[in-house]
Each structure stands twice: as structure tokens, then as C-alpha cells.
Amino acid sequence: MKSRIKTIGITLGDPAGIGPEVTAKALRLIHLPENIRIKVVGDEKIFRHYIRKCGPRISVIDLHGNFAHCRPGKPTKESARASFLYLKTALALIRKKEIDALVTAPVSKEGISSLGINFRGHTEYLAGEFAVKKYEMMFVANNFRAVIITRHIPLSAVAREITPKQIFDAITLLNKVLKKNFRIKKPFIAVCGLNPHAGEKGIIGRDEIKTIIPALKRLQKQRINIAGPLSADTLFYPDHAKKYDAIVAMYHDQGLAPMKALYFDKLVNLTIGLPFIRTSPAHGTAFDIAGKNNANPSSMKAAIELAIHLA
């Protein structure tokens, strides 16, 4: 039997950023399986600047409309409004079951927020649109996977925001996704401490004792295979990390700094917990190089390939 046709939607992000460029370049490099279709949502004119012929399994939903004055490298409220329209259109297609997975090119959080829209980022916005309470940002690069417990909050707020329940829920969801989507029978998950050297048994902070260890003990009772809390300064070293199926970091830069240093060109952001697959490249709009045709499409290519694989 032939596999059912799957459609991957790709939003072009802010048309003043590198989204259209990296999307076009990535699609030129990817060999699409016979059962995969691509729907690109955005400004066709800007997209076609980087790719003239798309192939029979790639179509473009052109939302150029009133955004004729959007220019690469020149972010405006108009370009932010365009990027938000691309996203809203893609979500309507998901609800109609016309696309099976979504890849989002970068947008400007500041730009969309300036329109009076409550937008902290794709992750939080998508969760709100689909009334999802338990969701996480998961970062993937080949066989490396990681989740961060807190996301876009000030560093001064991290310790008070982390709770045993939050850790328990995040790792429970991660364990489920590793089994279901990545087909790992018995995942082994490493958990970072919050403080340097994971607190040194209370000498450098008691967050591990009060917050992290109680969550891990509860998880172990659920027969989830975990190690921690471990010192984050050595955990991400590839020879150490390869022993685990995923790593859990406590805050944004604890996880993202080493991940981007090691895997920047391959890193993909996967939102777990949504009722559909959503991936994105792990970089921003890069307005400073937009329109110059020198943006690296590797992360976008990896994001599209992961969406295809999981779909």
C-alpha cells in the first residue's frame, strides 16, 4: 500500500528577514519523498526571488495583498503584520486538516507585539491558539535532543518560577514524545541542576534539594529512566551527552548556549505537546543580512526534514 499523502506547511516568517531566502534554499536541497507535499505560506514575489521553479509537489499560497512595500532587510510594522497573517493562515489550514505539520520561519517578537498582539513567541502563541496547557520547546540536532524548563523569562525570575510539578510535567511529556515520535523504547534522560555543580549538596544553593530532587524521585516512581541533577558545565560535552537520549536544562541560556555553540547550523526547535508537528530553525530573522543571498539554510533544511520525518 502507498503511504498517505502528507502536507507540510511552511510560513515564510517576517518578509523583511531571511525566512523566504532560507526556505527557498532549503527546498532546493531537499529530496521530497513521493508522499510529501509542501505548501509555502507567504509573499510569493519575495520567495520567487530565491527560487523560480518549485517542482510539482511544492505550491505557494500567496498572501502578498497589501504588503507590497515589504523589503528584505527593512523591518516595519507592515512586515510584522504580514508575518502574523502568514501564521494565522497556516493555523486555519491546520484546523481544516489541509496541512499535517508546520514549519515556521523566524518572525520578530518585537514587531508583532508592536501591533498590539500578545506575542511572546511562536511556542506560547501556538499553545494558546490550541488551548494546550502542557507543552515544551525541544531542540533537536541529529541524535541530540534537549528541553528547557523555563523559556523566555528574566534570569532573576528563574529560581522562583521552577517548581517540582513543572519539572515532573515537562519530563513526563518529554519521555512520552521520545517513545512515540522518536521510537525510543526506554529513554534515558539527563537533568541539569540549576546552580553551579548542581548545588554541591546545598553548598552552592538548595534549589536542587528543595525543587529538582523531589521531582526526580516522583518520576523514578513512574519508572522513567533519569539521571540527575547533574552539573550543566560538563553535561553538554558530546562524549557525555551521547549517553543520554535527551537532556533537560533549567533555563533558556543554560541549554541554548551550549546547544547553539555545538550545533547551530543543524539545530531545530520542535514544539512538543501540540496536536500537530511544529518545527522551526533555531535562529532569528537576521535582518542585517536579509536580501543579500548569503544566509545559511542548514537549520531550515533540518527543520523541514524533521517535520517530514515526524509527519
C-alpha positions, 0 to 999 in steps of 0.5 A: 500500500502507498503511504498517505499523502502528507502536507507540510506547511511552511510560513515564510516568517517576517518578509523583511528577514531571511525566512523566504531566502532560507526556505527557498534554499532549503527546498532546493536541497531537499529530496521530497519523498513521493508522499510529501507535499509542501505548501509555502505560506507567504509573499510569493514575489519575495520567495520567487526571488530565491527560487523560480521553479518549485517542482510539482509537489511544492505550491505557494499560497500567496498572501502578498495583498497589501504588503507590497512595500515589504523589503528584505532587510527593512523591518516595519510594522507592515512586515510584522503584520504580514508575518502574523497573517502568514501564521494565522493562515497556516493555523486555519489550514491546520484546523481544516486538516489541509496541512499535517505539520508546520514549519515556521520561519523566524518572525520578530517578537518585537514587531508583532507585539508592536501591533498590539498582539500578545506575542511572546513567541511562536511556542506560547502563541501556538499553545494558546491558539490550541488551548494546550496547557502542557507543552515544551520547546525541544531542540533537536540536532541529529541524535541530540535532543534537549528541553528547557524548563523555563523559556523566555523569562528574566534570569532573576525570575528563574529560581522562583518560577521552577517548581517540582510539578513543572519539572515532573510535567515537562519530563513526563511529556518529554519521555512520552514524545521520545517513545512515540515520535522518536521510537525510543523504547526506554529513554534515558534522560539527563537533568541539569541542576540549576546552580553551579555543580548542581548545588554541591549538596546545598553548598552552592544553593538548595534549589536542587534539594528543595525543587529538582530532587523531589521531582526526580524521585516522583518520576523514578516512581513512574519508572522513567529512566533519569539521571540527575541533577547533574552539573550543566558545565560538563553535561553538554560535552558530546562524549557525555551527552551521547549517553543520554537520549535527551537532556533537560536544562533549567533555563533558556541560556543554560541549554541554548548556549551550549546547544547553539555553540555545538550545533547551530547550523543543524539545530531545530526547535520542535514544539512538543505537546501540540496536536500537530508537528511544529518545527522551526530553525533555531535562529532569528530573522537576521535582518542585517543580512536579509536580501543579500543571498548569503544566509545559511539554510542548514537549520531550515533544511533540518527543520523541514526534514524533521517535520517530514520525518515526524509527519 
